[in-house]
Amino acid sequence: MRTQVLIIGGGPSGLLLSQLLSLEEIDCVIIEKHTKEHVLSRVRAGVLEQGTVDLLKKAGVHKRIKKEGFRHNGIFLSAKNNSFRIDFKKLVNKPVTVYGQTEVTTDLYSAREKSNGIIFNSANNVMPYDFNTNKPYVTFNHQGIEKKIFCDFIAGCDGFHGVSRQAIPKEKIRTSERVYPFGWLGVLSETPPVNDELIYANHETGFALASMRNKNLSRYYIQTSIKDKIQKWDDKKFWIELKKRLPVEASENLITGPSIEKSIAPLRSFVAEPMKFGSLFLVGDAAHIVPPTGAKGLNLAFSDVHYLYESLKNYYKNNNKNAINYYSDRALARVWKTIRFSWWMTKTLHKFPGQSSFDQKIQEAELEYLESSISSQRALAENYVGLPF
């Protein structure tokens, strides 16, 4: 079997790339190690930058976002249990849209199936070969049969633990990483959100975030030790700690209820570069990870998709054979700016081990200055709603 672009990974990035390429009549195939049901069951964040929404519209996957997504024109930041608002509309005249990543993936899967896109789910032993030549191929096992697909290019959209980056010789790749010494305990509950917009809270006992999925489904997070076990945090203990950290008005109005999903996620910043190795491109989490502070993970992956899609379109449609060589530099320029913003948000809002009263006062002063400085608010708003692709 042969295709023009072989995509390893059938998550949102792989699906979006496939959808965009197909609209340009560029042949592509997706290989995904999990079942469709597993891919669609993963609960992830859901704050979409305007650039992400525009890209999904270009892919023809935007009707449900327009109908069901929640446009947010600001966020709230809190310190010492007092909050203030960053007004996106006033500052930069752009919103963000709250729409779950699971829903984005569902929409993309539906679009690929309507277009008869080829997706090999439940593929085992996936391995790319000869991507340093002009005849790359990928082997895998599907339904007990060994398969080989030749292609022009391989797009590694298979996440941080995927085979794409691991297949690259270690001496050919540079990595930069910061592992944060805490995690996020996230709870999903069938309760009305405490606020119409997200609340990011700095507190002397740790960070908290109040978010939502829809009008009757709330998502809350508190900073915990990365060594904590879920069993340590029953619902009662979680709600008590969340209330302690939120601003007073939100804490007083918080409606609690049984959790329907609970997990602890580690935080890290990670970048692998370059993002192109011969005929192999790294996309999304395969190349970089950001902490969830600032809601950049999916958005950053989709900006990679944009750059790769434009490069491949110019290669095939405009016969610009050099176009693919621009992908890594263009993607990484935006990656590092986004890594910086997520690092700043994380550093400003979280309590670090060994943090002194001086460190806490500096964080509080940073937020107080932000509350009083329109230029600082504008800089935050520009980054939060998303830098241009």
C-alpha positions in Angstrom: 0.0 0.0 0.0 1.1 3.5 -0.7 0.0 7.0 0.3 1.4 10.5 0.2 1.3 11.4 3.9 1.2 8.7 6.6 0.0 10.0 9.9 0.9 8.1 13.1 -1.6 8.9 15.7 -5.4 9.2 15.4 -6.0 11.8 18.2 -7.2 15.4 17.4 -3.9 16.5 15.7 -3.7 13.5 13.4 -7.4 13.7 12.6 -7.3 17.5 11.8 -4.2 17.1 9.6 -5.9 14.3 7.7 -9.1 16.3 7.3 -7.2 19.4 6.0 -5.0 17.4 3.6 -8.0 15.5 2.3 -9.8 18.7 1.4 -6.8 19.5 -0.8 -7.0 16.0 -2.3 -3.7 15.0 -0.8 -3.8 11.3 0.0 -3.2 10.3 3.7 -3.7 7.4 6.0 -3.9 7.4 9.8 -2.5 4.6 12.0 -3.8 4.7 15.6 -2.8 2.2 18.3 -6.0 2.6 20.3 -9.7 1.8 19.5 -11.9 4.6 18.3 -13.9 4.2 21.5 -10.8 4.8 23.6 -9.7 7.8 21.7 -13.2 9.4 22.0 -13.4 8.6 25.8 -10.4 10.6 26.8 -11.3 13.6 28.9 -9.2 16.7 28.2 -9.3 20.5 28.6 -11.5 22.5 26.3 -10.4 26.1 26.0 -9.9 26.9 22.3 -8.1 29.9 20.9 -9.7 31.9 18.1 -7.0 30.6 15.7 -8.0 27.0 16.6 -11.6 27.7 16.0 -10.7 29.3 12.6 -8.6 26.3 11.7 -11.4 23.9 12.5 -13.8 26.1 10.4 -11.3 25.7 7.5 -11.5 22.0 8.0 -15.3 22.1 7.8 -15.6 21.1 11.5 -17.2 24.1 13.2 -21.0 23.8 13.2 -21.3 22.2 16.6 -18.6 24.5 18.1 -20.6 27.5 16.9 -23.8 26.1 18.3 -22.7 24.5 21.6 -19.4 26.3 22.4 -19.3 29.0 25.1 -17.5 32.2 24.0 -15.6 33.7 26.9 -14.5 37.3 26.7 -12.3 37.2 29.8 -10.9 35.2 32.8 -10.6 36.0 36.5 -7.4 35.9 38.4 -7.3 35.7 42.2 -4.9 36.3 45.0 -5.6 36.3 48.8 -9.2 35.3 47.9 -9.9 38.4 46.0 -10.4 38.3 42.2 -10.2 40.7 39.2 -11.1 40.2 35.6 -9.0 40.3 32.4 -11.3 41.6 29.7 -10.3 40.0 26.4 -12.8 41.9 24.3 -11.8 45.3 25.6 -8.0 44.5 25.5 -7.6 42.6 22.3 -11.1 42.2 20.8 -10.8 38.4 20.7 -12.6 35.7 22.7 -11.7 32.1 23.6 -14.3 29.3 23.2 -14.9 26.6 25.8 -15.6 23.4 24.0 -14.3 20.0 25.2 -11.4 18.4 23.4 -13.4 15.1 23.5 -16.1 16.9 21.4 -13.5 18.3 19.0 -12.2 14.7 18.5 -15.7 13.4 18.0 -16.4 16.1 15.3 -13.1 15.3 13.5 -13.8 11.5 13.6 -17.2 12.1 12.1 -15.8 14.3 9.3 -13.2 11.7 8.5 -15.7 8.9 8.4 -18.1 10.9 6.1 -15.1 11.4 3.8 -14.2 7.7 3.9 -10.9 8.6 5.4 -8.6 5.6 6.0 -7.9 5.0 9.7 -6.3 1.8 11.0 -7.4 1.6 14.7 -6.0 -0.9 17.2 -2.7 -1.0 15.3 0.2 -2.8 17.1 4.0 -2.6 16.7 3.9 0.6 14.7 7.4 1.6 13.5 8.6 4.2 11.0 11.6 3.3 8.8 13.9 5.0 6.3 12.6 8.5 7.1 16.1 9.8 6.4 15.7 8.7 2.7 13.1 9.6 0.0 11.4 6.2 0.4 10.1 6.1 4.0 7.6 3.5 5.2 5.8 2.3 8.3 5.1 -1.2 9.4 2.4 -2.3 11.8 0.2 -5.2 12.8 -3.6 -4.8 12.2 -6.1 -7.5 13.1 -3.3 -10.1 13.1 -1.9 -9.1 9.7 1.5 -7.5 9.2 1.2 -4.4 7.0 3.6 -2.0 5.3 2.7 1.4 3.9 5.1 3.4 1.8 4.7 7.2 1.7 6.4 10.5 0.8 6.2 11.9 4.4 5.4 10.6 7.9 3.6 12.9 10.4 4.2 11.8 14.0 1.1 12.9 15.8 1.4 10.1 18.4 2.0 12.0 21.6 4.8 12.3 24.2 5.2 8.5 24.6 4.7 7.7 20.9 7.1 5.9 18.6 7.8 8.8 16.3 10.2 10.8 18.4 11.7 7.7 19.9 12.6 6.4 16.4 14.9 9.4 15.9 18.6 8.8 16.8 19.3 10.4 20.2 22.3 12.3 18.8 20.0 14.0 16.2 17.6 15.5 18.7 17.8 18.2 21.4 15.4 18.2 24.3 14.7 20.9 26.9 12.6 20.0 29.9 11.4 21.3 33.2 9.4 18.9 35.4 7.3 20.7 38.0 7.3 19.4 41.6 3.5 19.2 41.9 0.4 17.9 40.1 -3.2 18.9 39.4 -6.0 17.0 41.0 -8.9 17.4 38.7 -12.5 16.6 39.5 -15.5 16.5 37.0 -18.9 17.0 38.6 -22.4 17.3 37.3 -22.9 20.7 39.0 -23.4 24.2 37.6 -20.1 26.0 37.2 -19.4 28.5 39.9 -18.7 31.3 37.4 -19.5 32.1 33.8 -15.7 32.4 33.1 -12.6 30.6 34.3 -11.1 31.5 37.6 -7.3 31.0 38.2 -6.5 31.3 41.9 -3.2 31.9 43.7 -3.4 30.9 47.4 -0.8 30.4 50.1 -1.8 26.7 50.2 -1.6 26.2 46.5 -3.2 26.9 43.1 -6.8 26.3 42.1 -8.8 26.5 38.9 -12.6 26.7 38.4 -13.6 25.7 34.8 -16.5 24.1 33.1 -17.6 21.8 30.2 -21.2 23.0 29.9 -24.0 24.6 32.0 -24.4 21.5 34.1 -20.9 20.0 34.1 -18.0 21.6 36.0 -14.3 20.9 36.0 -12.2 21.9 39.0 -8.5 21.6 39.8 -6.3 22.0 42.9 -2.6 21.8 43.1 -1.4 18.7 45.0 1.8 16.8 45.7 2.7 14.7 42.7 3.2 11.9 45.2 -0.5 12.0 46.3 -2.8 9.1 45.6 -6.4 9.6 44.5 -7.5 7.6 47.5 -6.3 10.3 49.8 -8.7 12.8 48.2 -12.3 11.9 48.9 -14.9 14.3 47.6 -15.5 16.0 50.9 -11.8 16.8 51.4 -11.5 18.1 47.8 -14.4 20.5 48.1 -13.1 21.9 51.4 -9.7 22.6 49.9 -11.1 24.1 46.7 -13.4 26.5 48.7 -10.4 27.6 50.8 -8.4 28.6 47.7 -11.1 30.3 45.5 -12.0 34.0 45.8 -14.6 34.7 48.5 -17.6 35.2 46.3 -17.0 32.0 44.3 -16.4 30.0 47.4 -19.7 31.2 48.9 -21.6 30.3 45.7 -19.9 27.0 44.9 -22.4 24.1 44.4 -20.8 20.8 45.3 -21.7 17.2 44.3 -20.4 13.7 43.7 -17.4 13.5 41.4 -17.9 11.5 38.2 -14.2 11.6 37.3 -11.1 12.3 39.3 -7.4 12.1 38.4 -4.0 13.6 39.2 -1.9 14.9 36.3 1.8 15.7 36.4 3.1 19.0 35.0 6.1 19.5 32.7 7.5 21.8 30.1 9.2 19.9 27.3 10.5 20.7 23.8 12.2 18.5 21.2 14.0 20.2 18.3 14.2 20.3 15.4 10.6 19.1 14.6 11.6 17.7 11.2 14.0 14.7 10.5 14.2 13.9 6.9 10.7 12.9 5.9 9.5 12.6 9.4 7.7 15.5 11.1 6.9 15.8 14.8 3.5 17.3 15.7 1.9 18.3 19.0 2.8 16.3 22.1 5.3 14.3 20.2 7.4 17.4 20.0 6.4 19.5 23.1 4.4 19.5 26.3 3.1 22.5 28.2 1.7 22.6 31.7 -2.1 23.0 31.6 -1.9 26.5 33.1 -3.1 28.7 30.3 -4.8 26.0 28.3 -2.3 25.7 25.5 -1.7 22.0 24.9 -4.3 21.4 22.2 -4.0 24.9 20.7 -0.3 24.5 20.3 -0.7 21.1 18.7 -3.2 22.6 16.2 -0.8 25.5 15.3 1.7 22.7 14.4 -0.9 21.2 12.2 -1.5 24.5 10.5 2.2 25.0 9.7 2.6 21.4 8.5 -0.6 21.5 6.4 0.6 24.8 4.8 4.0 23.3 4.0 2.6 20.1 2.5 0.0 22.0 0.5 2.7 24.2 -1.0 4.8 21.1 -1.7 2.1 19.2 -3.5 -0.2 22.0 -4.9 2.3 24.7 -5.7 5.2 22.4 -6.6 7.3 24.2 -3.9 9.7 21.4 -3.0 11.5 23.6 -0.4 8.3 24.4 1.5 8.6 21.4 3.9 11.9 22.7 5.1 10.3 25.7 6.7 8.0 23.7 9.0 10.3 23.2 12.0 11.5 26.8 12.4 8.1 28.3 12.0 6.5 25.9 14.4 9.2 26.2 17.0 9.1 30.0 17.0 5.5 29.8 18.2 6.2 26.8 20.5 8.8 28.6 22.5 6.6 31.8 23.0 3.8 29.6 24.2 6.1 27.6 26.5 7.2 30.9 28.0 3.7 32.0 28.7 2.6 28.7 30.2 5.8 28.7 32.4 5.0 32.3 33.5 1.4 31.4 34.4 2.6 28.3 36.3 5.3 30.2 38.2 3.0 33.0 39.2 0.1 31.0 40.4 1.5 27.9 42.1 3.1 27.2 45.4 6.5 25.6 45.0 8.2 23.3 47.6 10.3 25.3 50.0 8.6 28.5 48.9 9.1 31.3 51.5 6.9 34.1 52.6 9.0 36.3 50.4 8.2 34.2 47.3 4.5 34.2 48.2 4.5 38.0 48.6 6.2 38.4 45.2 3.5 36.3 43.5 0.8 38.4 45.2 2.6 41.7 44.2 2.8 40.4 40.6 -0.9 39.8 40.5 -1.7 43.2 42.2 0.5 44.9 39.6 -1.3 43.1 36.8 -4.6 44.2 38.2 -3.5 47.9 38.0 -1.6 47.8 34.7 -3.6 47.8 31.4 -0.4 47.2 29.4 0.4 44.1 31.5 -3.2 42.9 31.1 -3.0 43.4 27.4 0.1 41.3 27.2 -1.6 38.5 29.1 -4.7 38.7 27.0 -2.7 38.6 23.7 -1.0 35.3 24.9 -4.1 33.7 26.4 -6.4 34.2 23.4 -3.5 32.9 21.2 -0.6 34.4 19.3 -1.2 34.5 15.5 -0.3 31.4 13.5 
